[in-house]
Amino acid sequence: MRICELREKEVINCRDCERLGYVSDIEFDICTGQITHIIVPGPCRIWGILGRDHEYVISCCNIKQIGVDIILVDVDAEKCLLKCI
């Protein structure tokens, strides 16, 4: 699978069946070349006008399954929601 194919997949949390969004970026270990985290933009601020100031940083160990259209994860959404740098 190519990285560009990951960006086309929607991330869904198995715990509450909530749509988190689409993969926007990845983090990887420079030494091993392995993907360590996927990054999904967080919820919009006021009516989507002011953009986003948080993002979901999801560890690859929390990915349960990657399908044709979606990526299923099992995370506590509040704990993986981090402030953008």
Summary of the structure (lengths in Angstrom):
residues: 85
radius of gyration: 12.8
end to end distance: 28.2
largest distance: 41.1
contacts: 213
relative contact order: 0.25
helix: 16%
strand: 44%
